[in-house]
Amino acid sequence: MTKRVRTMEEFALAVGLSRPTVSKYFQDAGSVRPKIRARIEQGLAATGFRPNLFAVNLNRRRSKIVGLIFPNSLDPFYMGLRRRIETQATESGYLSFAFSSDGRPELEAEALETLARLNASGVVMAPVGGDAAHRARVKALARTMPIVFVDSAFDAEEAFVGTDNGQTMGLITDYLTRFGDRPCYFDMPPVTPNGPARRAAYEATMRRRGLDPVFVPLRPSLTWDFERYAFEETRHLLATEGFPTRIVLCANDRLAFGVLAALNQAGRRIGIGPDCDMRVAGHDNQPLSDYMWPPLTTVQQNTAEMGRIAIEMLLARLEAPAEDPQDRPPDHRLIPGELVLRASA
């Protein structure tokens, strides 16, 4: 065992076992007898050999690889989801590979096809939408490997877990209407399917309370740089017609960060005191929401629970696959959120 071992065949020869027996150990260590397992592990310690995990997985009928695809790898919300999913996947014996689609359908499709070539068992994905051709492409891939969608539903037929936007936006809109002025809605650019759902929930809550919805007039954009977009739009509004009301509800916290920065730079006082000019609220409870000035009133999304359910849904499909994925009943889970009150509103 002093000779350097580079391949599975060389390692099998070094420990005096057959190549299939050694391969069986690397696929499932518990599937070989304890004496054989001890012999292999002693050989691993002596040689320092580590198998090529890509090769091992590519040779399996079903690999131990799961893919993760998110629109923006730097967004704290998606970072939290990824951390929870990766932790549970590792505990279940799976390797996870994460991709960023950068909000572009073509990169999303490329990531899915790469995972298919890696023989991935399944995928957890936050979809970005796309045209009919792209959606048909994703549906076709979903028939070959299970996909669980998170954050935004793909359609009524595919497995999905996300925030109950109707409940969360209703919760914060209802709260903000109690200040004697209507909250105006600062919408996000149309780059994620969550945008229309949150806008509709705001509008429905306002009408339920007998109030007309008020939308902040914004210039169109397709950017994911929400903070910069909201900052520039707020500066433009302050230089022209101003906000329609003194209470601003942003579709997410990243937009609210930009609004707060622009209002602070303009010398506007934000908060609930009698000397304050504006109130600002968001949605998501991003990690920085507690450290803005003033700290941001928002809605807490249960990212950990969302990630836990998503990977459990995927693993359940891997452990008990249907003969035809279309035979599975649709499974949509909506996770409620909680109101977080801070000084901004």
Buried (B, 14 or more C-beta within 10 A) or exposed (E): BEEEBEEBEBBBBBBEBEBEBBBBBBBEEEEBEEEBBEBBEEBBEEBEBEBEEEEBBEBBEEBBBBBBBBBBBEBBBBBBBBEBBBBBBEEBEBBBBBBBBBBBBEBBBBBBEBBBEBBBBBBBBBBBBBEEEBBEBBBEBBEEBBBBBBBBBBEEBBBBBBBBBBBBBBBBBBBBBEBEEBBBBBBBBEBBBBBBBBBBBBBBBBEEEEEEBBEBEBEEBEEBBBBBBBBBBBBBBBEEEEBBBBBBBBBBBBBBBBBBBBBBEEEBEBBBEEEBEBBBBBBBBBEEBEEBEBBBBBBBBBBBBBBBBBBBBBBBBBEEBEEEBEEBEEBEBBBBBEBBEBBBB
